Amino acid sequence: MNRRGRMDIEYLNEVIDYTIDAIEKGQKEIFDIFEHSRQECDRIQKELKALKARVNATIESVDSLVKLERAAKYKLMTVSRDFEKHSEEDIKAAYEETKDIQIKLSLERQKELQLREKRDDLERSLKSMLNILKQSEHLMMQLGVALGFLKGNLEDVSGHISDMNAKRNLAAQVIKAQEEERRRVARDIHDGPAQTL
């Protein structure tokens, strides 16, 4: 094999090694993204589960306060209607009780609204992270296939190129030998029969 052919193969091997290194580095970075996405999905799912429990507890609290508010309003209406049977203190106490329940109910409804919004945001974040997780897993698989192909097949390509260079060198040597043989035959003809004639 001539020097140029050796240099071509060495250069090709360097390109192959550089490509494989770049793909392996990219594969590691994608694996880090995949692992981070998986951990983030786990964290969001745990947070979402706890948040859903809080939403349910708040809904139950709101339902309970709605019933208490209805009862307190009825009591206030009854006390106010029959103010002659009840003292001013009774009316005032019924009014204060209704007002306190309404304030608690308003706060719980606001809390429920905020928790629902947070839950919806977390569900969107989880959906997005699951999409990233799926894409990074798909990319890792594709890079694994490409890496396997490069490590296996490009070594074969390098071997084929070596074989092709060897065949080319052999063909060059055959042509060179034929040229030398023609020159020798021409010399022999020139020195022998041509001289005699």
The 8 nearest C-alpha neighbors of each residue, nearest first, counted from 0:
[[1, 165, 168, 4, 164, 2, 5, 3],
 [2, 0, 4, 3, 5, 168, 164, 165],
 [1, 3, 5, 4, 6, 0, 7, 8],
 [4, 2, 6, 5, 1, 7, 0, 8],
 [3, 5, 7, 6, 1, 2, 164, 8],
 [6, 4, 2, 8, 3, 7, 9, 1],
 [5, 7, 9, 3, 4, 8, 10, 2],
 [8, 6, 4, 10, 5, 9, 11, 3],
 [9, 7, 11, 5, 10, 6, 12, 4],
 [8, 10, 6, 12, 11, 7, 5, 13],
 [11, 9, 13, 7, 12, 8, 6, 14],
 [10, 12, 8, 14, 13, 9, 7, 15],
 [11, 13, 15, 9, 10, 14, 8, 16],
 [14, 12, 10, 16, 11, 15, 17, 9],
 [15, 13, 11, 17, 12, 16, 18, 10],
 [14, 16, 12, 18, 13, 17, 11, 19],
 [17, 15, 13, 19, 18, 14, 12, 20],
 [18, 16, 14, 20, 15, 19, 13, 21],
 [19, 17, 15, 21, 16, 20, 14, 22],
 [18, 20, 16, 22, 21, 17, 23, 15],
 [21, 19, 23, 17, 18, 22, 16, 24],
 [22, 20, 24, 18, 19, 23, 25, 17],
 [21, 23, 25, 19, 24, 20, 26, 18],
 [24, 22, 26, 20, 25, 21, 19, 27],
 [23, 25, 21, 27, 26, 22, 20, 28],
 [26, 24, 22, 28, 27, 23, 21, 29],
 [25, 27, 23, 29, 24, 28, 22, 139],
 [26, 28, 30, 24, 25, 29, 23, 31],
 [29, 27, 31, 25, 30, 26, 24, 32],
 [30, 28, 32, 26, 31, 27, 33, 135],
 [29, 31, 33, 27, 28, 32, 34, 26],
 [30, 32, 28, 34, 29, 33, 35, 27],
 [33, 31, 29, 35, 30, 34, 36, 28],
 [32, 34, 30, 36, 135, 31, 132, 35],
 [33, 35, 37, 31, 36, 32, 30, 38],
 [34, 36, 32, 38, 37, 33, 31, 39],
 [37, 35, 39, 33, 34, 132, 38, 128],
 [36, 38, 34, 40, 39, 35, 33, 41],
 [39, 37, 41, 35, 40, 36, 42, 34],
 [38, 40, 36, 42, 41, 37, 35, 43],
 [41, 39, 37, 43, 38, 42, 36, 44],
 [42, 40, 38, 44, 39, 43, 45, 37],
 [41, 43, 39, 45, 40, 44, 46, 38],
 [42, 44, 46, 40, 45, 41, 47, 39],
 [43, 45, 47, 41, 46, 42, 40, 48],
 [46, 44, 48, 42, 47, 43, 41, 49],
 [45, 47, 43, 49, 44, 48, 50, 42],
 [46, 48, 50, 44, 45, 49, 43, 51],
 [47, 49, 45, 51, 50, 46, 44, 52],
 [50, 48, 52, 46, 47, 51, 45, 53],
 [49, 51, 47, 53, 52, 48, 46, 54],
 [52, 50, 54, 48, 53, 49, 47, 55],
 [51, 53, 49, 55, 50, 54, 56, 48],
 [54, 52, 50, 56, 51, 55, 57, 49],
 [55, 53, 51, 57, 52, 56, 114, 58],
 [56, 54, 58, 52, 57, 53, 51, 59],
 [55, 57, 53, 59, 58, 54, 52, 60],
 [56, 58, 60, 54, 59, 55, 111, 53],
 [59, 57, 61, 55, 60, 56, 54, 62],
 [58, 60, 62, 56, 57, 61, 63, 55],
 [59, 61, 57, 63, 58, 62, 64, 56],
 [62, 60, 58, 64, 63, 59, 107, 65],
 [63, 61, 59, 65, 60, 64, 58, 66],
 [62, 64, 60, 66, 61, 65, 59, 67],
 [63, 65, 67, 61, 66, 62, 104, 68],
 [64, 66, 68, 62, 63, 67, 61, 69],
 [67, 65, 69, 63, 64, 68, 70, 62],
 [68, 66, 64, 70, 69, 65, 71, 63],
 [69, 67, 71, 65, 66, 70, 100, 64],
 [68, 70, 66, 72, 67, 71, 73, 65],
 [69, 71, 67, 73, 68, 72, 74, 66],
 [72, 70, 68, 74, 97, 73, 69, 67],
 [73, 71, 75, 69, 74, 70, 76, 68],
 [72, 74, 76, 70, 71, 75, 77, 69],
 [73, 75, 71, 77, 72, 76, 78, 70],
 [76, 74, 72, 78, 93, 77, 73, 79],
 [77, 75, 73, 79, 74, 78, 80, 72],
 [76, 78, 74, 80, 75, 79, 73, 81],
 [79, 77, 75, 81, 80, 76, 82, 90],
 [78, 80, 82, 76, 77, 81, 75, 90],
 [81, 79, 77, 78, 82, 76, 83, 75],
 [80, 82, 78, 83, 79, 84, 77, 85],
 [81, 83, 79, 85, 84, 80, 78, 86],
 [82, 84, 81, 85, 86, 80, 79, 78],
 [85, 83, 82, 81, 86, 78, 80, 79],
 [86, 84, 82, 83, 89, 78, 87, 81],
 [85, 87, 89, 88, 90, 82, 84, 83],
 [86, 88, 90, 89, 91, 85, 82, 92],
 [87, 89, 91, 86, 90, 92, 85, 93],
 [90, 88, 92, 86, 87, 91, 85, 93],
 [89, 91, 87, 93, 88, 92, 78, 94],
 [90, 92, 88, 94, 89, 93, 87, 95],
 [91, 93, 95, 89, 94, 90, 88, 96],
 [94, 92, 96, 90, 75, 91, 95, 89],
 [93, 95, 91, 97, 92, 96, 75, 90],
 [96, 94, 98, 92, 97, 93, 99, 91],
 [95, 97, 93, 99, 98, 94, 92, 100],
 [98, 96, 71, 100, 94, 95, 99, 101],
 [97, 99, 95, 101, 96, 100, 94, 102],
 [100, 98, 102, 96, 101, 97, 95, 103],
 [99, 101, 103, 97, 102, 98, 68, 104],
 [100, 102, 104, 98, 99, 103, 105, 97],
 [103, 101, 105, 99, 104, 100, 106, 98],
 [104, 102, 100, 106, 105, 101, 107, 99],
 [103, 105, 101, 107, 102, 106, 64, 100],
 [104, 106, 102, 108, 103, 107, 101, 109],
 [105, 107, 109, 103, 104, 108, 110, 102],
 [108, 106, 110, 104, 109, 105, 61, 111],
 [107, 109, 111, 105, 110, 106, 104, 112],
 [110, 108, 112, 106, 107, 111, 105, 113],
 [111, 109, 107, 113, 108, 112, 114, 106],
 [112, 110, 108, 114, 109, 113, 57, 107],
 [111, 113, 109, 115, 110, 114, 108, 116],
 [114, 112, 116, 110, 115, 111, 117, 109],
 [113, 115, 117, 111, 116, 112, 54, 118],
 [114, 116, 118, 112, 117, 113, 111, 119],
 [117, 115, 119, 113, 118, 114, 120, 112],
 [116, 118, 114, 120, 115, 119, 121, 113],
 [117, 119, 115, 121, 116, 120, 114, 122],
 [118, 120, 122, 116, 121, 117, 115, 123],
 [121, 119, 117, 123, 118, 122, 124, 116],
 [120, 122, 124, 118, 123, 119, 125, 117],
 [121, 123, 125, 119, 124, 120, 126, 118],
 [122, 124, 126, 120, 121, 125, 127, 119],
 [125, 123, 121, 127, 122, 126, 128, 120],
 [124, 126, 122, 128, 127, 123, 129, 121],
 [125, 127, 123, 129, 124, 128, 122, 130],
 [126, 128, 124, 130, 125, 129, 123, 131],
 [129, 127, 131, 125, 130, 126, 36, 132],
 [130, 128, 132, 126, 131, 127, 125, 133],
 [129, 131, 127, 133, 128, 132, 134, 126],
 [132, 130, 128, 134, 133, 129, 135, 127],
 [133, 131, 129, 135, 130, 36, 33, 134],
 [132, 134, 130, 136, 131, 135, 129, 137],
 [135, 133, 137, 131, 136, 132, 138, 130],
 [134, 136, 138, 132, 137, 33, 133, 131],
 [135, 137, 139, 133, 134, 138, 132, 140],
 [136, 138, 134, 140, 135, 139, 133, 141],
 [139, 137, 135, 141, 140, 136, 142, 134],
 [140, 138, 136, 142, 137, 141, 26, 143],
 [139, 141, 143, 137, 138, 142, 144, 136],
 [142, 140, 138, 144, 143, 139, 145, 137],
 [143, 141, 145, 139, 144, 140, 146, 138],
 [142, 144, 140, 146, 141, 145, 139, 147],
 [143, 145, 147, 141, 142, 146, 148, 140],
 [146, 144, 142, 148, 147, 143, 149, 141],
 [147, 145, 149, 143, 148, 144, 142, 150],
 [146, 148, 144, 150, 145, 149, 151, 143],
 [147, 149, 145, 151, 146, 152, 150, 144],
 [150, 148, 146, 153, 152, 151, 147, 145],
 [149, 151, 147, 148, 146, 153, 152, 154],
 [152, 150, 148, 149, 154, 153, 147, 155],
 [151, 153, 155, 154, 148, 149, 150, 156],
 [154, 152, 156, 149, 155, 151, 157, 150],
 [153, 155, 157, 152, 156, 151, 158, 150],
 [154, 156, 152, 158, 153, 157, 159, 151],
 [157, 155, 153, 159, 158, 154, 160, 152],
 [156, 158, 154, 160, 155, 159, 153, 161],
 [159, 157, 155, 161, 156, 160, 162, 154],
 [160, 158, 156, 162, 161, 157, 163, 155],
 [159, 161, 163, 157, 162, 158, 164, 156],
 [160, 162, 158, 164, 159, 163, 165, 157],
 [163, 161, 159, 165, 160, 164, 166, 158],
 [164, 162, 160, 166, 165, 161, 159, 167],
 [165, 163, 167, 161, 166, 162, 160, 168],
 [164, 166, 162, 168, 163, 167, 0, 169],
 [167, 165, 169, 163, 168, 164, 170, 162],
 [166, 168, 164, 170, 169, 165, 163, 171],
 [167, 169, 171, 165, 166, 170, 164, 172],
 [168, 170, 166, 172, 171, 167, 165, 173],
 [171, 169, 173, 167, 172, 168, 166, 174],
 [172, 170, 168, 174, 169, 173, 175, 167],
 [171, 173, 175, 169, 170, 174, 176, 168],
 [172, 174, 170, 176, 175, 171, 177, 169],
 [175, 173, 177, 171, 176, 172, 178, 170],
 [176, 174, 172, 178, 173, 177, 171, 179],
 [175, 177, 173, 179, 174, 178, 172, 180],
 [178, 176, 180, 174, 175, 179, 181, 173],
 [179, 177, 181, 175, 180, 176, 174, 182],
 [180, 178, 176, 182, 177, 181, 183, 175],
 [179, 181, 177, 183, 178, 182, 176, 184],
 [182, 180, 184, 178, 183, 179, 185, 177],
 [183, 181, 185, 179, 180, 184, 186, 178],
 [182, 184, 186, 180, 185, 181, 187, 179],
 [183, 185, 187, 181, 186, 182, 188, 180],
 [186, 184, 182, 188, 183, 187, 189, 181],
 [187, 185, 189, 183, 184, 188, 190, 182],
 [188, 186, 184, 190, 189, 185, 191, 183],
 [189, 187, 185, 191, 186, 190, 192, 193],
 [188, 190, 193, 186, 187, 191, 185, 194],
 [189, 191, 187, 188, 194, 186, 193, 192],
 [190, 192, 188, 194, 187, 193, 189, 195],
 [193, 191, 195, 194, 188, 196, 189, 190],
 [192, 194, 189, 196, 195, 191, 188, 190],
 [195, 193, 192, 196, 191, 190, 189, 188],
 [194, 196, 192, 193, 191, 190, 189, 188],
 [195, 193, 194, 192, 191, 189, 190, 188]]
